[in-house]
Amino acid sequence: MKKFLSNNIHWLLFIVVGINLIVGFINFTYSKQDFIAIFFGIVGVLGITYLVIHIEIRKRRRPKEEE
């Protein structure tokens, strides 16, 4: 279980933040604070998406470098 979490924690973080953004859209009222929260949520999802892609690319290159 520990090895599974250490290898896939970035996906878990991506799922949690994505669900949080979806819930934010569901409870969306057209106030200034909601627009700011959704904007920061989208920025957060984009940042975590970049990290997930970067980590997966590094994981796929690693076996080639070890040979």
Phi and psi in radians as a Rosetta constraint file:
Dihedral C 1 N 2 CA 2 C 2 CIRCULARHARMONIC -1.126 0.35
Dihedral N 2 CA 2 C 2 N 3 CIRCULARHARMONIC -0.711 0.35
Dihedral C 2 N 3 CA 3 C 3 CIRCULARHARMONIC -1.166 0.35
Dihedral N 3 CA 3 C 3 N 4 CIRCULARHARMONIC -0.696 0.35
Dihedral C 3 N 4 CA 4 C 4 CIRCULARHARMONIC -1.066 0.35
Dihedral N 4 CA 4 C 4 N 5 CIRCULARHARMONIC -0.816 0.35
Dihedral C 4 N 5 CA 5 C 5 CIRCULARHARMONIC -1.145 0.35
Dihedral N 5 CA 5 C 5 N 6 CIRCULARHARMONIC -0.700 0.35
Dihedral C 5 N 6 CA 6 C 6 CIRCULARHARMONIC -1.175 0.35
Dihedral N 6 CA 6 C 6 N 7 CIRCULARHARMONIC -0.499 0.35
Dihedral C 6 N 7 CA 7 C 7 CIRCULARHARMONIC -1.479 0.35
Dihedral N 7 CA 7 C 7 N 8 CIRCULARHARMONIC -0.412 0.35
Dihedral C 7 N 8 CA 8 C 8 CIRCULARHARMONIC -2.205 0.35
Dihedral N 8 CA 8 C 8 N 9 CIRCULARHARMONIC 0.310 0.35
Dihedral C 8 N 9 CA 9 C 9 CIRCULARHARMONIC -1.138 0.35
Dihedral N 9 CA 9 C 9 N 10 CIRCULARHARMONIC -0.516 0.35
Dihedral C 9 N 10 CA 10 C 10 CIRCULARHARMONIC -1.157 0.35
Dihedral N 10 CA 10 C 10 N 11 CIRCULARHARMONIC -0.604 0.35
Dihedral C 10 N 11 CA 11 C 11 CIRCULARHARMONIC -1.203 0.35
Dihedral N 11 CA 11 C 11 N 12 CIRCULARHARMONIC -0.679 0.35
Dihedral C 11 N 12 CA 12 C 12 CIRCULARHARMONIC -1.090 0.35
Dihedral N 12 CA 12 C 12 N 13 CIRCULARHARMONIC -0.757 0.35
Dihedral C 12 N 13 CA 13 C 13 CIRCULARHARMONIC -1.094 0.35
Dihedral N 13 CA 13 C 13 N 14 CIRCULARHARMONIC -0.724 0.35
Dihedral C 13 N 14 CA 14 C 14 CIRCULARHARMONIC -1.077 0.35
Dihedral N 14 CA 14 C 14 N 15 CIRCULARHARMONIC -0.747 0.35
Dihedral C 14 N 15 CA 15 C 15 CIRCULARHARMONIC -1.149 0.35
Dihedral N 15 CA 15 C 15 N 16 CIRCULARHARMONIC -0.772 0.35
Dihedral C 15 N 16 CA 16 C 16 CIRCULARHARMONIC -1.102 0.35
Dihedral N 16 CA 16 C 16 N 17 CIRCULARHARMONIC -0.789 0.35
Dihedral C 16 N 17 CA 17 C 17 CIRCULARHARMONIC -1.197 0.35
Dihedral N 17 CA 17 C 17 N 18 CIRCULARHARMONIC -0.643 0.35
Dihedral C 17 N 18 CA 18 C 18 CIRCULARHARMONIC -1.122 0.35
Dihedral N 18 CA 18 C 18 N 19 CIRCULARHARMONIC -0.751 0.35
Dihedral C 18 N 19 CA 19 C 19 CIRCULARHARMONIC -1.107 0.35
Dihedral N 19 CA 19 C 19 N 20 CIRCULARHARMONIC -0.705 0.35
Dihedral C 19 N 20 CA 20 C 20 CIRCULARHARMONIC -1.065 0.35
Dihedral N 20 CA 20 C 20 N 21 CIRCULARHARMONIC -0.704 0.35
Dihedral C 20 N 21 CA 21 C 21 CIRCULARHARMONIC -1.165 0.35
Dihedral N 21 CA 21 C 21 N 22 CIRCULARHARMONIC -0.705 0.35
Dihedral C 21 N 22 CA 22 C 22 CIRCULARHARMONIC -1.101 0.35
Dihedral N 22 CA 22 C 22 N 23 CIRCULARHARMONIC -0.754 0.35
Dihedral C 22 N 23 CA 23 C 23 CIRCULARHARMONIC -1.105 0.35
Dihedral N 23 CA 23 C 23 N 24 CIRCULARHARMONIC -0.636 0.35
Dihedral C 23 N 24 CA 24 C 24 CIRCULARHARMONIC -1.093 0.35
Dihedral N 24 CA 24 C 24 N 25 CIRCULARHARMONIC -0.645 0.35
Dihedral C 24 N 25 CA 25 C 25 CIRCULARHARMONIC -1.220 0.35
Dihedral N 25 CA 25 C 25 N 26 CIRCULARHARMONIC -0.622 0.35
Dihedral C 25 N 26 CA 26 C 26 CIRCULARHARMONIC -1.141 0.35
Dihedral N 26 CA 26 C 26 N 27 CIRCULARHARMONIC -0.726 0.35
Dihedral C 26 N 27 CA 27 C 27 CIRCULARHARMONIC -1.599 0.35
Dihedral N 27 CA 27 C 27 N 28 CIRCULARHARMONIC 0.389 0.35
Dihedral C 27 N 28 CA 28 C 28 CIRCULARHARMONIC -1.295 0.35
Dihedral N 28 CA 28 C 28 N 29 CIRCULARHARMONIC 2.132 0.35
Dihedral C 28 N 29 CA 29 C 29 CIRCULARHARMONIC -2.026 0.35
Dihedral N 29 CA 29 C 29 N 30 CIRCULARHARMONIC 2.624 0.35
Dihedral C 29 N 30 CA 30 C 30 CIRCULARHARMONIC -1.435 0.35
Dihedral N 30 CA 30 C 30 N 31 CIRCULARHARMONIC 1.089 0.35
Dihedral C 30 N 31 CA 31 C 31 CIRCULARHARMONIC -1.920 0.35
Dihedral N 31 CA 31 C 31 N 32 CIRCULARHARMONIC 2.876 0.35
Dihedral C 31 N 32 CA 32 C 32 CIRCULARHARMONIC -1.104 0.35
Dihedral N 32 CA 32 C 32 N 33 CIRCULARHARMONIC -0.677 0.35
Dihedral C 32 N 33 CA 33 C 33 CIRCULARHARMONIC -1.141 0.35
Dihedral N 33 CA 33 C 33 N 34 CIRCULARHARMONIC -0.637 0.35
Dihedral C 33 N 34 CA 34 C 34 CIRCULARHARMONIC -1.177 0.35
Dihedral N 34 CA 34 C 34 N 35 CIRCULARHARMONIC -0.694 0.35
Dihedral C 34 N 35 CA 35 C 35 CIRCULARHARMONIC -1.100 0.35
Dihedral N 35 CA 35 C 35 N 36 CIRCULARHARMONIC -0.709 0.35
Dihedral C 35 N 36 CA 36 C 36 CIRCULARHARMONIC -1.153 0.35
Dihedral N 36 CA 36 C 36 N 37 CIRCULARHARMONIC -0.756 0.35
Dihedral C 36 N 37 CA 37 C 37 CIRCULARHARMONIC -1.119 0.35
Dihedral N 37 CA 37 C 37 N 38 CIRCULARHARMONIC -0.744 0.35
Dihedral C 37 N 38 CA 38 C 38 CIRCULARHARMONIC -1.143 0.35
Dihedral N 38 CA 38 C 38 N 39 CIRCULARHARMONIC -0.701 0.35
Dihedral C 38 N 39 CA 39 C 39 CIRCULARHARMONIC -1.045 0.35
Dihedral N 39 CA 39 C 39 N 40 CIRCULARHARMONIC -0.843 0.35
Dihedral C 39 N 40 CA 40 C 40 CIRCULARHARMONIC -1.173 0.35
Dihedral N 40 CA 40 C 40 N 41 CIRCULARHARMONIC -0.567 0.35
Dihedral C 40 N 41 CA 41 C 41 CIRCULARHARMONIC -1.117 0.35
Dihedral N 41 CA 41 C 41 N 42 CIRCULARHARMONIC -0.733 0.35
Dihedral C 41 N 42 CA 42 C 42 CIRCULARHARMONIC -1.149 0.35
Dihedral N 42 CA 42 C 42 N 43 CIRCULARHARMONIC -0.725 0.35
Dihedral C 42 N 43 CA 43 C 43 CIRCULARHARMONIC -1.072 0.35
Dihedral N 43 CA 43 C 43 N 44 CIRCULARHARMONIC -0.709 0.35
Dihedral C 43 N 44 CA 44 C 44 CIRCULARHARMONIC -1.116 0.35
Dihedral N 44 CA 44 C 44 N 45 CIRCULARHARMONIC -0.762 0.35
Dihedral C 44 N 45 CA 45 C 45 CIRCULARHARMONIC -1.120 0.35
Dihedral N 45 CA 45 C 45 N 46 CIRCULARHARMONIC -0.707 0.35
Dihedral C 45 N 46 CA 46 C 46 CIRCULARHARMONIC -1.123 0.35
Dihedral N 46 CA 46 C 46 N 47 CIRCULARHARMONIC -0.698 0.35
Dihedral C 46 N 47 CA 47 C 47 CIRCULARHARMONIC -1.123 0.35
Dihedral N 47 CA 47 C 47 N 48 CIRCULARHARMONIC -0.771 0.35
Dihedral C 47 N 48 CA 48 C 48 CIRCULARHARMONIC -1.216 0.35
Dihedral N 48 CA 48 C 48 N 49 CIRCULARHARMONIC -0.596 0.35
Dihedral C 48 N 49 CA 49 C 49 CIRCULARHARMONIC -1.071 0.35
Dihedral N 49 CA 49 C 49 N 50 CIRCULARHARMONIC -0.752 0.35
Dihedral C 49 N 50 CA 50 C 50 CIRCULARHARMONIC -1.057 0.35
Dihedral N 50 CA 50 C 50 N 51 CIRCULARHARMONIC -0.789 0.35
Dihedral C 50 N 51 CA 51 C 51 CIRCULARHARMONIC -1.105 0.35
Dihedral N 51 CA 51 C 51 N 52 CIRCULARHARMONIC -0.735 0.35
Dihedral C 51 N 52 CA 52 C 52 CIRCULARHARMONIC -1.095 0.35
Dihedral N 52 CA 52 C 52 N 53 CIRCULARHARMONIC -0.787 0.35
Dihedral C 52 N 53 CA 53 C 53 CIRCULARHARMONIC -1.109 0.35
Dihedral N 53 CA 53 C 53 N 54 CIRCULARHARMONIC -0.756 0.35
Dihedral C 53 N 54 CA 54 C 54 CIRCULARHARMONIC -1.104 0.35
Dihedral N 54 CA 54 C 54 N 55 CIRCULARHARMONIC -0.759 0.35
Dihedral C 54 N 55 CA 55 C 55 CIRCULARHARMONIC -1.146 0.35
Dihedral N 55 CA 55 C 55 N 56 CIRCULARHARMONIC -0.737 0.35
Dihedral C 55 N 56 CA 56 C 56 CIRCULARHARMONIC -1.155 0.35
Dihedral N 56 CA 56 C 56 N 57 CIRCULARHARMONIC -0.662 0.35
Dihedral C 56 N 57 CA 57 C 57 CIRCULARHARMONIC -1.119 0.35
Dihedral N 57 CA 57 C 57 N 58 CIRCULARHARMONIC -0.745 0.35
Dihedral C 57 N 58 CA 58 C 58 CIRCULARHARMONIC -1.136 0.35
Dihedral N 58 CA 58 C 58 N 59 CIRCULARHARMONIC -0.662 0.35
Dihedral C 58 N 59 CA 59 C 59 CIRCULARHARMONIC -1.144 0.35
Dihedral N 59 CA 59 C 59 N 60 CIRCULARHARMONIC -0.613 0.35
Dihedral C 59 N 60 CA 60 C 60 CIRCULARHARMONIC -1.357 0.35
Dihedral N 60 CA 60 C 60 N 61 CIRCULARHARMONIC -0.474 0.35
Dihedral C 60 N 61 CA 61 C 61 CIRCULARHARMONIC -1.409 0.35
Dihedral N 61 CA 61 C 61 N 62 CIRCULARHARMONIC -0.449 0.35
Dihedral C 61 N 62 CA 62 C 62 CIRCULARHARMONIC -1.000 0.35
Dihedral N 62 CA 62 C 62 N 63 CIRCULARHARMONIC -0.816 0.35
Dihedral C 62 N 63 CA 63 C 63 CIRCULARHARMONIC -1.082 0.35
Dihedral N 63 CA 63 C 63 N 64 CIRCULARHARMONIC -0.562 0.35
Dihedral C 63 N 64 CA 64 C 64 CIRCULARHARMONIC -1.188 0.35
Dihedral N 64 CA 64 C 64 N 65 CIRCULARHARMONIC -0.613 0.35
Dihedral C 64 N 65 CA 65 C 65 CIRCULARHARMONIC -1.286 0.35
Dihedral N 65 CA 65 C 65 N 66 CIRCULARHARMONIC -0.482 0.35
Dihedral C 65 N 66 CA 66 C 66 CIRCULARHARMONIC -1.311 0.35
Dihedral N 66 CA 66 C 66 N 67 CIRCULARHARMONIC -0.361 0.35
